[in-house]
Amino acid sequence: MTKQKKKNEWLEWGKAILIAIVLAFFLRSFVFATSIVDGESMEPTLEDGETVLFNKFTYLFDKPQRGDIVIIERPLKNYVKRIIAMPGETIKVEDHTLYINGEEYGQPFIKKNAQNNTGRIGPIKVPENSYYVMGDNRIVSKDSRNGLGFVNEDNIIGKSEIIIFPFDEWAMTK
């Protein structure tokens, strides 16, 4: 092999590595991110220590929807919660039943025990450009009821897509 061929081969490898690094940076910055679930507030859907892949790209073209599990950016810590009420809606919890705009809303993603520990809420109207979020494990969750308040749309930075670790827990999040 000639010196020129070796030099060209190294140059091609360098280009490939540089492209891979730029592509990985782009995907990590603008499309996907991972987050480790810290705490029990989303159990049983997401458990403490699981690593979740979040899609940052989806909300560039679409608005968050009720039921989405989202990552919320805050100055000291990010939070993983479920969207319960949308901008402009009125939320109320009475006798362990969730009402949105006066209509009962079923919560198949939580256990009856969690539903019973939601507490009494409202009625509260969600401001425009804001969302009302709760954890699935209502008894231990810091959420819109007790500390996070309404979540501005700009603070929602991604949608949970899949549990990627531990490997035996691989699943789409619902």
C-alpha positions in Angstrom: 0.0 0.0 0.0 1.4 3.4 -1.0 1.8 6.3 1.4 -0.8 8.3 -0.5 -3.4 5.4 -0.2 -2.7 5.1 3.5 -3.1 8.9 3.9 -6.4 8.8 2.0 -7.6 5.9 4.1 -6.9 7.8 7.3 -8.6 10.9 5.9 -11.7 8.9 5.1 -11.8 7.4 8.6 -11.4 10.9 10.1 -14.3 12.2 8.0 -16.5 9.3 9.0 -15.7 9.7 12.7 -16.3 13.5 12.5 -19.6 12.9 10.8 -20.6 10.4 13.4 -19.8 12.8 16.2 -21.7 15.7 14.6 -24.7 13.4 13.9 -24.7 12.1 17.5 -24.5 15.7 18.9 -27.4 16.7 16.6 -29.5 13.7 17.7 -28.7 14.2 21.4 -29.4 18.0 21.3 -32.4 18.2 19.1 -34.1 14.8 18.7 -33.5 12.4 21.6 -32.4 12.6 25.2 -32.3 10.1 28.0 -33.4 10.6 31.6 -33.1 8.4 34.7 -36.3 8.2 36.7 -35.5 9.5 40.2 -38.1 8.5 42.7 -41.4 6.7 42.9 -43.8 9.5 41.6 -44.5 7.7 38.3 -44.9 4.2 39.5 -46.1 1.7 38.3 -45.6 3.2 34.8 -42.0 4.2 35.4 -40.0 3.0 38.2 -37.1 4.5 40.2 -33.8 4.0 38.4 -35.2 3.2 34.9 -33.7 5.0 32.0 -36.2 6.5 29.6 -35.7 7.8 26.0 -37.4 11.1 25.4 -38.3 12.5 22.0 -37.5 16.2 21.9 -38.5 16.5 18.2 -42.2 15.6 18.5 -43.3 18.9 20.2 -41.7 21.0 17.5 -44.5 20.1 15.2 -47.3 19.0 17.6 -48.7 20.2 20.9 -48.5 18.0 24.1 -51.6 15.9 24.6 -53.5 14.7 27.6 -52.0 11.5 28.8 -48.5 12.2 27.4 -45.6 11.5 29.8 -43.4 14.5 29.5 -40.0 15.8 30.8 -40.4 19.2 32.4 -37.3 21.4 32.6 -36.8 23.3 35.8 -33.7 25.3 37.0 -32.5 22.8 39.6 -34.0 19.5 38.4 -36.1 18.0 35.5 -39.3 16.2 36.3 -41.2 13.4 34.6 -45.0 13.7 34.9 -48.2 12.9 33.0 -50.3 15.7 31.4 -53.8 15.6 32.9 -55.4 18.9 31.8 -54.8 21.1 28.8 -54.6 24.9 28.4 -58.0 26.5 29.1 -59.6 23.5 30.7 -61.1 23.3 34.1 -60.0 20.5 36.4 -61.7 19.2 39.5 -61.2 16.1 41.7 -64.1 15.3 44.0 -64.9 12.0 45.8 -61.8 10.4 44.1 -63.1 11.2 40.6 -61.3 13.4 38.1 -63.4 15.8 36.1 -62.2 17.8 33.1 -64.6 20.6 32.0 -67.3 19.0 34.1 -67.0 15.5 32.5 -65.6 12.5 34.3 -62.2 11.5 33.0 -61.1 7.8 33.5 -57.5 7.2 34.4 -56.6 3.7 33.2 -52.9 4.4 33.7 -53.2 4.5 37.5 -54.2 2.1 40.2 -57.4 2.6 42.3 -55.2 3.3 45.3 -53.5 6.1 43.5 -56.8 7.5 42.4 -58.0 7.5 46.0 -54.9 9.5 47.0 -55.2 12.3 44.5 -57.0 14.5 47.1 -59.5 17.2 46.4 -58.8 19.7 43.7 -60.5 22.8 42.4 -62.2 23.6 40.3 -59.1 25.2 38.8 -58.9 26.7 35.3 -55.6 25.9 33.5 -54.1 29.1 32.0 -53.4 29.4 28.3 -50.0 28.0 27.3 -49.9 25.9 30.5 -50.6 22.3 31.5 -51.7 20.6 34.7 -49.5 17.6 35.4 -49.5 14.8 38.0 -47.4 11.7 38.7 -49.1 8.3 38.5 -48.2 7.6 42.1 -50.3 10.4 43.5 -49.5 9.9 47.2 -45.7 10.7 46.7 -45.7 12.9 43.6 -44.6 16.5 43.5 -46.7 17.9 40.7 -49.1 20.7 39.8 -51.1 20.0 43.0 -48.2 20.7 45.4 -45.1 22.4 44.2 -44.7 22.4 40.4 -47.9 24.5 39.7 -49.0 25.0 36.2 -46.3 23.9 33.6 -45.6 26.4 30.8 -45.5 24.8 27.4 -41.9 26.1 27.0 -40.8 24.0 29.9 -42.0 20.8 28.3 -38.8 19.6 26.6 -39.8 16.1 25.5 -42.2 13.2 25.4 -41.4 9.8 27.0 -41.2 7.1 24.3 -39.5 4.0 25.6 -37.9 2.5 28.7 -34.4 1.5 27.6 -32.8 0.3 30.8 -32.9 -2.0 32.5 -33.0 -4.1 29.4 -35.6 -6.6 30.8 -38.0 -3.6 31.2 -37.9 -2.5 27.6 -41.3 -1.1 26.8 -43.2 1.7 25.2 -44.4 4.2 27.8 -48.2 4.9 27.8 
